Each structure stands twice: as structure tokens, then as C-alpha cells.
């Protein structure tokens, strides 16, 4: 009797801290959303909560994103329920389409997907119990996190434009001379491809979250059967990147070459130089900019997310690996070719992602010395990049054959450290046992 009671104690002790952790995380997330809502209202605009509630009825900003979030939620459902949920979502969207067409309103699909996700939240609370309720709520939460993260990011960008009146583009542009001004070169290449190349890259750039969902769906394909989520998957990396990245924007505000050195910057731009004329090598200064353009360049989060997609697609089938490679290359071409980022942003974005991925994988398996060293090294390199862009841009531009390779070497060293460390974490295959020789019968 006493042995049975003692065996139950560890299970309860494990559940209570986990429940406490989830409650704390939920409370912090809710408080963060409320704070962003208040901040947006302070500037006379709706915040992430208001924008999300509007999409229950009004035309969504991104229909594919809402259907992608519904697909994430459906990983916890059996196939029959998935088909029913998809059919209900399409039916609701058809009804919305007819009403909007009748009243000549803005046309966009996606409301049906959001209704289905919210409906399953109600089902989880009212019709499920125990582990089934927890699993379904996790699926709903995963889907809502994707769309809420998008709304939160939009609000963050608004805050960066309102609270950072000056930008550091001149410092980054001068430092970019060490890499050969790749944004100017990529901009001319994209322009030479015409409208077809521009449309393809624009689609890749805009639908990055949809590509992430495809990889995540492969990673979460066994959730419905196993009744549990894997300990680490792409969505976790995406959310952490989106959470930490805007904080760096606040410390290092940069608008990008098409705004600071191109026609899109209007009278705020240094001159209309991008992409045909690289900026002159002069001592950089802080430059004032408008209160509309987001300061969302350093680091390049599109590069960070595309790098995360590439990393997580490596363990998939060949088609998924090819797709991850294509999305990374196309995203790099778009971020540079559309003038949204400098080459130095790309380097920082790759280091940023690899460091976060190393930290999350260390958290998954349990922290040890190798994981701590990986995260510490990646953090030190990332901080060193930002410091060098801010305080050594002229030296970097005047000695490109020294600092250019050093920047690339710093990035490659973090990637190499990550690969070497994570390979050490992989379980080693044990050699097959050989049968012992039998004695011969005389």
C-alpha cells in the first residue's frame, strides 16, 4: 500500500510545476498583448487584440495565413474531423463571399478558418475532458499563436516607427561596403528579371509563414496518433524569433536601403541612389526619418525565419528539403533585391537564428556545457556584429578585403559550432551484437 502511494507522488509533483509554468506563460503572453494594445491605442490605432477580433467578421488581412493556422490546429484531429473542419471553413467563407459580393465590400477569404479554430476552442472547453481537452486546447493555441504573432508583429513595427525618430542606416550602409553592397547588386539583378521574377520573389517574401506551416505540418504529422506534441518543432523557433527580434529593432533602428537611399523614402532619404548608385563613403551620422516606416531591418527577421525553415526541413523527405532550400535562397534574393535589407542585416539574421535554434534544442535535451557554450558563442558573435556596425563602419568600409571575409567567417563559425555541437547530441548507433561461436561437437 505504501509503495503504491509513494509511486504516485512523483507524477503529481511533475504535473504541478508544468501546470504552473503554462499558467505563468499564458499570463505573461496575455499581459504582453494587453500592453501592446494599450500602446497602439496611445498612437490612435487598433492593437493586436482589436485587429484579431475584427477578422471574425471583417475581411482578413491574410486568408492563407488563417487557413495555415487552421491546418496547424488540425494536427490534433483524426482525419474524419479534419475533413469536416475544412468543409465547414470553406462553407463559411463561401457565405461571407456572397454577402461581400452583394454589398460590394472588400473581398478576402479566411473568416471560415478562424471560425473553425475558435469553434474547436469552445468544443475543447465544453465537450472534452482530461488529456483530450488539453491536447485540443494545445492545437487551438498553436493555431491562434500563428495569427496572433502576425498581429503582434504589426503592432511592434508601428511602435518602432513612433518611438525611434532617428535611424542608423548610414552606419549600416557604410559597413555594407565590406560586403560589396549586395543589396544594390541584387536590386539591379531583380530589375533585370522583369515582372515575372519580381512577382515570384514577392510571393515568396509575403507567404513565408505558409512555407513554415508546411514544414511544421510534417514535423507534427504524428500528433493525432501519439496524442502528444514533439518537444521541439519549427513553430517554437518561429515564435521566439518573432518575440526577440523586435526588441533588437528598438536598440538598432534601421529602415532599409529602398527607404534611406531610394525613392520610397521621399524627402527623408539621403538621395535617390538605390539600386543603381552605391552610397558614397562618408562619415555616417544619425538621420531623422518619418513616423510611418518600420525600423525593422537589423537583424533581417525574414532571413531568420527562412533560415529556421531551412534548418527544420533538413530531416524531411527530399521534396521538403528542396523546398526549404528554395525558400531560403528566394527569401535572400527578395530581401536584398527589393531593397528591404542590407547585406549586414542578412549576416546578423543568420547568426541570430542559429543561436536561438541552439538554445531551444539545448532546452529540449537539458542544458549542459556544450549547449551553454554554443549559445554563449552565438550571442557574443551577434553582439559583436552590432557593435562593429555601429562603431567601426568606416574601418570596415576602408578595408573590405579584411572585414568582409571576417564577417562571413564569423557567421560560418557560428554555423559550424552549431553543426558540430548538435551532431554530438545525436544518439550514436550501437554496433550489432555478433552471435558467440558455438563449440564444435566431437
C-alpha positions, 0 to 999 in steps of 0.5 A: 500500500505504501509503495503504491502511494509513494509511486504516485507522488512523483507524477503529481509533483511533475504535473504541478510545476508544468501546470504552473509554468503554462499558467505563468506563460499564458499570463505573461503572453496575455499581459504582453498583448494587453500592453501592446494594445494599450500602446497602439491605442496611445498612437490612435490605432487598433492593437493586436487584440482589436485587429484579431477580433475584427477578422471574425467578421471583417475581411482578413488581412491574410486568408492563407495565413488563417487557413495555415493556422487552421491546418496547424490546429488540425494536427490534433484531429483524426482525419474524419474531423479534419475533413469536416473542419475544412468543409465547414471553413470553406462553407463559411467563407463561401457565405461571407463571399456572397454577402461581400459580393452583394454589398460590394465590400472588400473581398478576402477569404479566411473568416471560415478558418478562424471560425473553425479554430475558435469553434474547436476552442469552445468544443475543447472547453465544453465537450472534452475532458482530461488529456483530450481537452488539453491536447485540443486546447494545445492545437487551438493555441498553436493555431491562434499563436500563428495569427496572433504573432502576425498581429503582434508583429504589426503592432511592434513595427508601428511602435518602432516607427513612433518611438525611434525618430532617428535611424542608423542606416548610414552606419549600416550602409557604410559597413555594407561596403565590406560586403560589396553592397549586395543589396544594390547588386541584387536590386539591379539583378531583380530589375533585370528579371522583369515582372515575372521574377519580381512577382515570384520573389514577392510571393515568396517574401509575403507567404513565408509563414505558409512555407513554415506551416508546411514544414511544421505540418510534417514535423507534427504529422504524428500528433493525432496518433501519439496524442502528444506534441514533439518537444521541439518543432519549427513553430517554437523557433518561429515564435521566439524569433518573432518575440526577440527580434523586435526588441533588437529593432528598438536598440538598432533602428534601421529602415532599409536601403529602398527607404534611406537611399531610394525613392520610397523614402521621399524627402527623408532619404539621403538621395535617390541612389538605390539600386543603381548608385552605391552610397558614397563613403562618408562619415555616417551620422544619425538621420531623422526619418518619418513616423510611418516606416518600420525600423525593422531591418537589423537583424533581417527577421525574414532571413531568420525565419527562412533560415529556421525553415531551412534548418527544420526541413533538413530531416524531411523527405527530399521534396521538403528539403528542396523546398526549404532550400528554395525558400531560403535562397528566394527569401535572400534574393527578395530581401536584398533585391527589393531593397528591404535589407542590407547585406549586414542585416542578412549576416546578423539574421543568420547568426541570430537564428542559429543561436536561438535554434541552439538554445531551444534544442539545448532546452529540449535535451537539458542544458549542459556545457556544450549547449551553454557554450554554443549559445554563449558563442552565438550571442557574443558573435551577434553582439559583436556584429552590432557593435562593429556596425555601429562603431567601426563602419568606416574601418570596415568600409576602408578595408573590405578585403579584411572585414568582409571575409571576417564577417562571413567567417564569423557567421560560418563559425557560428554555423559550424559550432552549431553543426558540430555541437548538435551532431554530438547530441545525436544518439550514436548507433550501437554496433550489432551484437555478433552471435558467440561461436558455438563449440564444435561437437566431437 
